[in-house]
Amino acid sequence: MSAVVIAQNNFGDTQPDGVAGPLGLLIIVLLGIATVLLIRNMNKRIKRLPAEFPPPAAKDADQDK
């Protein structure tokens, strides 16, 4: 009798309303929106960087004085 209870498959739909599909879609959409916003923010920051950085040797020489 106990072998029957242990062998039961409980991997199916355990919620009666079946909200897993819409909830999964909501999570995927939110992750997509967050990704788009992060990419836009990174692009703005990259555009603000200078075209060329000063060489490290010149930077060290200024600090020695």
C-alpha positions as CSV (number, residue, x, y, z in Angstrom):
1,M,0.0,0.0,0.0
2,S,2.8,2.5,0.8
3,A,4.5,1.7,-2.4
4,V,1.6,3.1,-4.3
5,V,1.7,6.4,-2.5
6,I,5.5,6.7,-3.1
7,A,5.1,5.9,-6.8
8,Q,2.5,8.6,-7.5
9,N,3.4,11.1,-10.1
10,N,2.9,14.6,-8.7
11,F,4.7,16.5,-11.4
12,G,1.6,17.7,-13.2
13,D,-0.5,20.8,-12.8
14,T,-0.9,21.2,-9.1
15,Q,-2.7,24.6,-9.2
16,P,-6.3,24.4,-10.2
17,D,-6.4,27.7,-12.2
18,G,-3.4,27.0,-14.3
19,V,-1.5,30.4,-13.8
20,A,1.9,29.0,-14.7
21,G,1.6,30.0,-18.4
22,P,0.6,33.7,-17.9
23,L,3.0,34.1,-15.0
24,G,5.9,32.7,-17.0
25,L,5.0,35.0,-19.9
26,L,5.0,38.0,-17.5
27,I,8.4,37.1,-16.1
28,I,9.8,36.8,-19.6
29,V,8.4,40.1,-20.7
30,L,9.8,41.8,-17.6
31,L,13.2,40.3,-18.2
32,G,13.1,41.5,-21.8
33,I,12.1,45.1,-20.8
34,A,14.9,45.1,-18.2
35,T,17.4,43.9,-20.8
36,V,16.4,46.6,-23.3
37,L,16.7,49.4,-20.6
38,L,20.1,48.1,-19.5
39,I,21.4,48.1,-23.1
40,R,20.2,51.6,-23.7
41,N,21.8,52.8,-20.5
42,M,25.1,51.2,-21.4
43,N,25.1,52.7,-24.9
44,K,24.6,56.2,-23.5
45,R,27.5,55.7,-21.1
46,I,29.8,54.4,-23.8
47,K,29.0,57.4,-26.0
48,R,30.1,59.7,-23.2
49,L,33.5,58.1,-22.9
50,P,36.5,60.1,-24.4
51,A,37.8,58.9,-27.7
52,E,41.3,58.4,-26.3
53,F,42.6,58.0,-22.8
54,P,46.0,59.6,-21.8
55,P,48.8,57.1,-21.6
56,P,49.6,55.8,-18.1
57,A,53.2,57.1,-18.3
58,A,52.2,60.7,-18.7
59,K,49.7,60.3,-15.8
60,D,52.5,59.0,-13.5
61,A,54.8,61.8,-14.4
62,D,52.2,64.4,-13.4
63,Q,51.8,62.8,-10.0
64,D,55.5,62.8,-9.2
65,K,55.8,66.6,-9.3
